């Protein structure tokens, strides 16, 4: 049996905050979902997903399982009181031992923690969610000033792999002209930098401490699922929780 593997974010989170990102290694799924697919909406066997989620929760040492969201590429944010399967793209909590998690396979996962370790959040930010304001909505829900937050940008499709049309560029540049710097011309299309777009939006919100943003899911087939690369693929999780001080 392949050991479950995960990535630990490299950021100065408070000592009582724990974050991790699963990889595709260590599960029981087969075929395009090989092997630690945590998504139950991509056509994988429900029994395989359930076992993968059990293994993930056990490896993460979770006191309770994440309340997985129904992610819709919007800007909805829920708290830890929300029911599992709630339609939203971010969650936050100020409670101890309550995990916040999002599933991705090219979209950008963003983790948040306040500098005192009092609250945490996880957001699913593909280009549609970014343009809709999911990061801003998440920050607005957290009960601390933005300057007291730090953020980490997880694995996502990188700027060399993310080709988009004029409509995607227009969605961002129409809101902030400086976002034009995150798009490089590529023939009749553009190469978009999700990491740069997220940093720009976080900075305009007042979040100055932003880390990560250097792992491309498309180019790292050994560790991460990628919908853009593979078409049919699994999902990996980015999770954060706080412990009691």
Residue frames relative to the residue before (quaternion, step in Angstrom):
aa qw qx qy qz dx dy dz
X 1.0000 0.0000 0.0000 0.0000 0.00 0.00 0.00
X 0.4192 -0.7039 0.5179 0.2462 3.57 -0.86 0.97
X 0.4589 -0.6914 0.4851 0.2760 3.55 -0.88 0.94
X 0.4966 -0.6311 0.5028 0.3200 3.53 -1.09 0.72
X 0.1089 -0.7997 0.5899 0.0258 3.55 -0.86 1.01
X 0.0155 -0.8011 0.5983 0.0026 3.56 -1.13 0.61
X 0.4152 -0.6759 0.5609 0.2370 3.50 -1.38 0.33
X 0.2158 -0.7569 0.6043 0.1238 3.57 -0.97 0.89
X 0.4510 -0.7048 0.4691 0.2825 3.63 -0.65 1.02
X 0.3039 -0.7253 0.5927 0.1741 3.54 -1.09 0.82
X 0.4065 0.6737 -0.5128 0.3434 3.55 -0.03 1.34
X 0.5272 -0.6660 0.4290 0.3074 3.62 -1.09 0.54
X 0.0729 0.8168 -0.5650 0.0910 3.58 0.66 1.10
X 0.6079 -0.5458 0.4195 0.3958 3.60 -1.15 0.50
X 0.6561 -0.5658 0.3385 0.3670 3.56 -1.15 0.67
X 0.7143 0.4492 -0.2696 0.4641 3.61 1.06 -0.59
X 0.6014 0.5362 -0.3606 0.4699 3.58 1.28 0.17
X 0.0724 -0.7921 0.6060 0.0083 3.55 -0.87 1.02
X 0.0040 0.7930 -0.6077 0.0416 3.54 -0.91 0.98
X 0.0623 0.7896 -0.6084 0.0496 3.55 -1.17 0.62
X 0.2062 -0.7409 0.6254 0.1319 3.53 -1.30 0.47
X 0.3686 -0.7204 0.5371 0.2378 3.57 -0.80 0.96
X 0.2833 -0.6970 0.6160 0.2336 3.55 -1.31 0.27
X 0.6435 -0.5175 0.3729 0.4231 3.57 -1.21 -0.19
X 0.6000 0.6066 -0.3368 0.3982 3.59 1.26 -0.04
X 0.7614 0.4232 -0.2962 0.3916 3.53 -1.10 0.78
X 0.6244 0.5578 -0.3419 0.4266 3.59 1.22 0.18
X 0.5569 -0.6219 0.4536 0.3120 3.54 -1.32 -0.27
X 0.4879 0.6721 -0.4406 0.3409 3.61 1.20 -0.10
X 0.2403 -0.7703 0.5785 0.1194 3.56 -1.20 0.61
X 0.7351 0.4062 -0.3047 0.4491 3.53 -1.36 0.13
X 0.8277 -0.1875 0.1281 0.5131 3.58 -0.98 -0.74
X 0.6541 0.5133 -0.3053 0.4641 3.60 1.25 -0.30
X 0.3407 0.7785 -0.4641 0.2501 3.57 1.35 0.08
X 0.6985 -0.4714 -0.5261 -0.1144 1.58 -1.13 2.18
X 0.7199 0.4022 -0.2490 0.5079 3.62 1.12 -0.58
X 0.0937 0.7970 -0.5850 0.1170 3.57 0.52 1.17
X 0.1646 -0.8095 0.5599 0.0642 3.58 -0.76 1.07
X 0.5739 0.6005 -0.3775 0.4094 3.59 1.26 0.01
X 0.2441 -0.7947 0.5424 0.1216 3.58 -0.82 1.00
X 0.6583 0.5208 -0.2876 0.4611 3.58 1.27 0.18
X 0.6209 0.5900 -0.3201 0.4049 3.59 1.25 0.19
X 0.6692 -0.5368 0.2875 0.4258 3.60 1.25 0.27
X 0.4694 0.6662 -0.4453 0.3709 3.58 1.27 0.08
X 0.6268 -0.5312 0.4069 0.3991 3.57 -1.25 0.36
X 0.5037 -0.6677 0.4478 0.3161 3.63 -0.76 0.93
X 0.6427 0.5288 -0.3334 0.4429 3.58 1.00 -0.75
X 0.6417 0.5148 -0.3197 0.4702 3.58 1.06 -0.73
X 0.6490 0.5100 -0.3174 0.4668 3.59 0.94 -0.86
X 0.6465 0.5263 -0.3206 0.4497 3.58 0.94 -0.87
X 0.6690 0.4806 -0.3012 0.4804 3.59 0.96 -0.83
X 0.6349 0.5271 -0.3292 0.4590 3.58 1.00 -0.77
X 0.6638 0.4902 -0.3045 0.4758 3.57 0.97 -0.83
X 0.6172 0.5336 -0.3480 0.4618 3.58 1.06 -0.67
X 0.6629 0.5029 -0.3002 0.4663 3.56 0.93 -0.90
X 0.6455 0.5254 -0.3175 0.4544 3.56 0.97 -0.86
X 0.6704 0.4929 -0.3015 0.4656 3.59 0.87 -0.93
X 0.6517 0.5122 -0.3152 0.4621 3.57 1.00 -0.80
X 0.6752 0.4941 -0.2974 0.4598 3.59 0.89 -0.91
X 0.6891 0.4706 -0.2706 0.4801 3.57 1.09 -0.74
X 0.3875 -0.7433 0.4666 0.2823 3.57 1.26 -0.19
X 0.2680 0.8027 -0.4946 0.1979 3.56 1.07 0.74
X 0.4182 -0.6906 0.5333 0.2523 3.55 -1.01 0.85
X 0.7729 0.0451 -0.0385 0.6318 3.57 1.23 -0.49
X 0.5501 -0.6253 0.4415 0.3338 3.56 -1.13 0.62
X 0.5692 -0.5731 0.4443 0.3875 3.60 -1.12 0.48
X 0.3651 -0.6634 0.5929 0.2740 3.54 -1.20 0.51
X 0.2498 -0.8135 0.5092 0.1286 3.52 0.08 1.34
X 0.3645 -0.7503 0.5199 0.1839 3.55 -0.94 0.93
X 0.3783 -0.6162 0.6181 0.3086 3.51 -1.38 0.21
X 0.1615 -0.8373 0.5181 0.0661 3.55 0.01 1.31
X 0.1208 -0.8427 0.5245 -0.0077 3.55 -0.75 1.11
X 0.4957 -0.6796 0.4113 0.3510 3.61 1.27 0.33
X 0.5193 0.6156 -0.4264 0.4118 3.55 1.03 0.84
X 0.5766 -0.5924 0.4414 0.3490 3.55 -1.18 -0.59
X 0.3528 0.7454 -0.4957 0.2724 3.59 1.17 0.48
X 0.1033 -0.7822 0.6141 0.0180 3.54 -1.03 0.90
X 0.0728 -0.7951 0.6015 0.0281 3.58 -0.94 0.90
X 0.4316 -0.6683 0.5353 0.2839 3.53 -1.28 0.35
X 0.7232 -0.4239 0.3158 0.4445 3.56 -1.30 -0.06
X 0.5823 0.5930 -0.3718 0.4135 3.60 1.23 -0.21
X 0.5293 0.6601 -0.4014 0.3507 3.58 1.24 -0.34
X 0.5116 -0.6332 0.4875 0.3157 3.55 -1.17 0.58
X 0.5941 -0.5397 0.4507 0.3907 3.56 -1.22 0.49
X 0.7762 0.3115 -0.2438 0.4910 3.56 -0.97 0.84
X 0.3724 0.7254 -0.4996 0.2924 3.60 1.22 0.19
X 0.4340 -0.6862 0.5193 0.2666 3.58 -1.02 0.82
X 0.3854 0.6758 -0.5295 0.3383 3.56 -0.27 1.30
X 0.3208 -0.7586 0.5363 0.1843 3.56 -1.26 0.31
X 0.7639 0.1924 -0.1816 0.5886 3.57 1.23 0.36
X 0.0616 -0.7778 0.6236 0.0484 3.53 -1.23 0.51
X 0.0794 -0.7931 0.6029 0.0355 3.55 -1.18 0.58
X 0.0260 -0.7928 0.6084 0.0273 3.54 -1.26 0.36
X 0.2398 -0.7261 0.6203 0.1745 3.51 -1.30 0.47
X 0.5342 0.6316 -0.3963 0.3983 3.57 1.31 0.10
X 0.5006 -0.6449 0.4897 0.3061 3.55 -1.21 0.53
X 0.8583 0.1628 -0.1342 0.4677 3.53 -1.23 0.69
X 0.5233 0.5698 -0.4393 0.4567 3.56 1.13 0.71
X 0.2489 -0.8110 0.5097 0.1433 3.62 -0.36 1.17
X 0.1718 -0.7196 0.6617 0.1217 3.52 -1.20 0.70
X 0.0591 0.8221 -0.5588 0.0916 3.59 -0.77 0.99
X 0.0847 -0.7556 0.6454 0.0734 3.54 -1.26 0.56
X 0.3374 -0.7272 0.5681 0.1862 3.54 -1.24 0.56
X 0.0396 0.8071 -0.5867 0.0535 3.58 -0.95 0.87
X 0.0052 -0.7588 0.6498 0.0454 3.53 -1.40 0.19
X 0.7770 -0.0005 -0.1027 0.6211 3.56 0.97 1.09
X 0.6090 0.5106 -0.3603 0.4885 3.60 1.06 -0.65
X 0.5295 -0.6695 0.4434 0.2735 3.54 -1.22 0.53
X 0.1986 -0.7494 0.6158 0.1405 3.61 -0.77 0.97
X 0.0835 -0.7890 0.6082 0.0234 3.57 -0.92 0.93
X 0.1497 -0.7857 0.5974 0.0585 3.56 -0.79 1.07
X 0.1473 -0.7905 0.5925 0.0482 3.55 -1.08 0.84
X 0.0632 0.7568 -0.6506 0.0016 3.54 -1.23 0.56
X 0.3724 -0.6921 0.5498 0.2829 3.56 -1.06 0.59
X 0.6568 -0.5809 0.3255 0.3538 3.54 -1.11 0.70
X 0.6818 0.4572 -0.2848 0.4950 3.58 1.20 -0.40
X 0.4677 -0.7002 0.4287 0.3274 3.59 1.24 -0.07
X 0.4326 0.7361 -0.4293 0.2946 3.55 1.19 0.51
X 0.7997 0.0420 -0.0241 0.5985 3.58 1.17 -0.44
X 0.1236 -0.7778 0.6145 0.0456 3.55 -1.25 0.58
X 0.0534 -0.7893 0.6106 0.0358 3.55 -1.29 0.31
X 0.1506 -0.7451 0.6406 0.1084 3.51 -1.36 0.41
X 0.0671 -0.8079 0.5855 0.0002 3.57 -0.93 0.94
X 0.2982 -0.7121 0.6141 0.1635 3.53 -1.20 0.77
X 0.0488 0.8456 -0.5189 0.1154 3.55 -0.31 1.28
X 0.0070 -0.7477 0.6616 -0.0571 3.54 -0.08 1.31
X 0.7298 -0.4188 0.2502 0.4789 3.58 -1.16 -0.01
X 0.6332 0.5281 -0.3465 0.4474 3.60 1.01 -0.69
X 0.6690 0.4943 -0.2991 0.4676 3.56 0.94 -0.86
X 0.6257 0.5290 -0.3366 0.4641 3.57 1.00 -0.79
X 0.6907 0.4788 -0.2812 0.4633 3.56 0.85 -0.99
X 0.6646 0.5021 -0.3030 0.4630 3.59 1.11 -0.67
X 0.5391 -0.6586 0.3823 0.3598 3.58 1.23 -0.34
X 0.2400 0.8065 -0.5174 0.1555 3.60 1.06 0.58
X 0.6426 0.5093 -0.3428 0.4585 3.61 1.00 -0.64
X 0.6485 0.5108 -0.3130 0.4696 3.55 0.95 -0.85
X 0.6576 0.5120 -0.3089 0.4583 3.58 0.98 -0.85
X 0.6350 0.5239 -0.3277 0.4636 3.58 1.03 -0.77
X 0.6577 0.5105 -0.3025 0.4641 3.56 0.89 -0.94
X 0.6514 0.5325 -0.3139 0.4401 3.57 0.98 -0.83
X 0.6676 0.5046 -0.3016 0.4569 3.59 1.11 -0.65
X 0.6462 0.5444 -0.3347 0.4171 3.59 1.05 -0.65
X 0.4236 -0.7708 0.4271 0.2097 3.60 -0.77 1.04
X 0.5999 0.4942 -0.3933 0.4911 3.57 0.94 0.93
X 0.5761 -0.5728 0.4292 0.3948 3.62 -1.11 0.46
X 0.6149 -0.5797 0.3807 0.3753 3.63 -1.02 0.69
X 0.6329 0.5479 -0.3472 0.4227 3.60 0.99 -0.67
X 0.6651 0.4846 -0.2991 0.4831 3.59 1.26 -0.30
X 0.6004 0.5611 -0.3542 0.4464 3.59 1.29 0.15
X 0.1378 -0.7191 0.6657 0.1438 3.50 -1.32 0.46
X 0.1716 -0.7940 0.5791 0.0691 3.57 -1.14 0.66
X 0.1442 -0.7658 0.6213 0.0829 3.53 -1.21 0.61
X 0.2624 -0.7667 0.5739 0.1180 3.54 -0.89 1.05
X 0.2728 -0.8117 0.5024 0.1194 3.55 -0.52 1.21
X 0.7558 -0.3708 0.2686 0.4682 3.58 -1.28 -0.14
X 0.1386 0.7682 -0.6097 0.1377 3.56 -0.96 0.95
X 0.6771 -0.4525 0.3635 0.4523 3.55 -1.26 0.13
X 0.3486 -0.7820 0.4871 0.1723 3.57 -0.73 1.09
X 0.6967 -0.5170 0.3107 0.3883 3.56 -1.26 0.36
X 0.6310 0.5247 -0.3510 0.4511 3.61 1.14 -0.39
X 0.7404 0.4213 -0.2102 0.4796 3.58 1.21 -0.48
X 0.6820 0.5196 -0.2847 0.4288 3.59 1.16 -0.52
X 0.0233 -0.8078 0.5867 -0.0523 3.54 -0.10 1.35
X 0.0032 -0.8106 0.5827 -0.0573 3.59 -0.78 1.05
X 0.5055 -0.6494 0.4855 0.2950 3.52 -1.36 0.23
X 0.7545 -0.3930 0.2846 0.4419 3.53 -1.36 0.03
X 0.6372 0.5643 -0.3427 0.3976 3.58 1.01 -0.79
X 0.6309 0.5186 -0.3400 0.4663 3.59 1.07 -0.66
X 0.6513 0.5016 -0.3162 0.4735 3.59 0.89 -0.88
X 0.6644 0.5156 -0.3093 0.4440 3.58 0.91 -0.89
X 0.6105 0.5713 -0.3522 0.4206 3.59 1.05 -0.72
X 0.7245 0.4063 -0.2424 0.5012 3.58 1.08 -0.66
X 0.6893 0.4859 -0.2966 0.4481 3.56 0.80 -0.97
X 0.6020 0.5628 -0.3533 0.4427 3.58 1.16 -0.55
X 0.6919 0.4389 -0.2672 0.5072 3.59 1.21 -0.46
X 0.7953 -0.0104 0.0451 0.6044 3.58 1.04 -0.77
X 0.4009 -0.7567 0.4629 0.2289 3.58 -0.37 1.23
X 0.6294 0.5663 -0.3411 0.4084 3.59 1.07 -0.68
X 0.5518 0.6183 -0.3951 0.3965 3.59 1.21 -0.31
X 0.4643 0.6780 -0.4468 0.3537 3.59 1.23 -0.18
X 0.6059 0.5818 -0.3481 0.4162 3.59 1.13 -0.61
X 0.6437 0.5278 -0.3187 0.4533 3.60 1.24 -0.37
X 0.6849 0.4307 -0.2743 0.5198 3.61 1.28 0.09
X 0.1119 -0.7816 0.6123 0.0414 3.56 -0.88 1.01
X 0.4899 -0.6738 0.4539 0.3161 3.62 -0.83 0.89
X 0.0047 -0.7778 0.6271 -0.0422 3.56 -1.09 0.85
X 0.7726 -0.2388 0.1112 0.5777 3.55 0.31 1.27
X 0.7984 -0.2061 0.1916 0.5323 3.55 -0.71 -1.11
X 0.7051 0.4080 -0.2470 0.5248 3.59 1.29 -0.01
X 0.4298 -0.6844 0.5307 0.2555 3.54 -1.31 -0.27
X 0.3109 -0.6789 0.6224 0.2346 3.53 -1.29 0.47
X 0.1728 -0.8205 0.5423 0.0524 3.56 -0.62 1.18
X 0.2594 -0.7536 0.5900 0.1293 3.56 -1.07 0.84
X 0.2737 -0.7931 0.5259 0.1399 3.57 -0.13 1.31
X 0.6293 0.5481 -0.3420 0.4320 3.56 0.99 -0.79
X 0.6730 0.4864 -0.2950 0.4728 3.59 0.93 -0.89
X 0.6329 0.5251 -0.3342 0.4603 3.58 1.01 -0.77
X 0.6601 0.4964 -0.3106 0.4706 3.59 0.97 -0.81
X 0.6424 0.5212 -0.3323 0.4530 3.59 0.92 -0.85
X 0.6467 0.5295 -0.3192 0.4467 3.55 0.99 -0.84
X 0.6866 0.4732 -0.2899 0.4697 3.58 0.87 -0.91
X 0.6384 0.5134 -0.3317 0.4678 3.58 0.99 -0.77
X 0.6587 0.5178 -0.3099 0.4494 3.57 0.93 -0.85
X 0.6688 0.4895 -0.3072 0.4677 3.57 0.97 -0.80
X 0.6325 0.5100 -0.3268 0.4827 3.59 1.24 -0.39
X 0.5860 -0.5895 0.3747 0.4108 3.58 1.21 -0.38
X 0.5241 0.5889 -0.4297 0.4403 3.59 1.30 0.19
X 0.1248 -0.8486 0.5130 0.0334 3.55 -0.24 1.27
X 0.6986 0.4417 -0.2627 0.4979 3.58 1.16 -0.52
X 0.1484 0.7921 -0.5663 0.1725 3.57 -0.13 1.31
X 0.0858 -0.8142 0.5741 -0.0111 3.56 -0.76 1.08
X 0.7014 0.4551 -0.3362 0.4334 3.57 -1.30 0.18
X 0.5257 0.6567 -0.4509 0.2986 3.54 -1.18 -0.59
X 0.6280 0.5478 -0.3401 0.4358 3.57 1.03 0.71
X 0.6312 0.4981 -0.3465 0.4832 3.61 1.21 0.37
X 0.1945 -0.7924 0.5727 0.0789 3.57 -0.68 1.16
X 0.4128 -0.7291 0.4949 0.2304 3.57 -0.69 1.07
X 0.6381 0.5542 -0.3347 0.4168 3.58 0.99 -0.80
X 0.7512 0.4084 -0.2181 0.4705 3.58 0.89 -0.91
X 0.7015 0.4218 -0.2566 0.5140 3.62 1.25 -0.23
X 0.0293 -0.8598 0.5097 -0.0122 3.56 0.64 1.18
X 0.6126 0.5809 -0.3517 0.4044 3.58 1.11 -0.53
X 0.7818 0.3393 -0.1681 0.4953 3.57 1.08 -0.69
X 0.8366 0.2257 -0.0677 0.4946 3.58 0.93 -0.81
X 0.4826 -0.6177 0.5409 0.3048 3.51 -1.22 0.64
X 0.0072 -0.7823 0.6228 0.0074 3.56 -1.20 0.57
X 0.3465 -0.7436 0.5398 0.1890 3.56 -0.59 1.16
X 0.6455 0.5255 -0.3243 0.4495 3.58 0.97 -0.82
X 0.6961 0.4734 -0.2718 0.4664 3.59 0.96 -0.81
X 0.8306 0.2911 -0.0883 0.4664 3.56 0.79 -1.09
X 0.4307 -0.6846 0.4826 0.3360 3.60 1.17 -0.39
X 0.7862 0.0517 0.0067 0.6158 3.56 0.36 -1.23
X 0.2018 0.7957 -0.5424 0.1789 3.58 -0.57 1.10
X 0.5551 -0.5854 0.4768 0.3490 3.51 -1.36 0.19
X 0.3946 -0.6786 0.5566 0.2721 3.54 -1.34 -0.31
X 0.2135 -0.7458 0.6127 0.1512 3.55 -1.14 0.66
X 0.4047 -0.7398 0.5000 0.1970 3.55 -1.21 0.51
X 0.1535 -0.7129 0.6733 0.1219 3.51 -1.28 0.62
X 0.0407 -0.8375 0.5395 -0.0769 3.53 -0.59 1.25
X 0.0079 0.7787 -0.6273 0.0093 3.54 -1.15 0.69
X 0.0918 0.7725 -0.6266 0.0476 3.57 -1.15 0.68
X 0.3069 -0.7312 0.5756 0.1996 3.52 -1.27 0.36
X 0.3006 -0.7243 0.5895 0.1940 3.53 -1.19 0.59
X 0.6211 -0.5091 0.4172 0.4254 3.54 -1.25 0.24
X 0.4697 -0.6755 0.4882 0.2910 3.55 -1.03 0.73
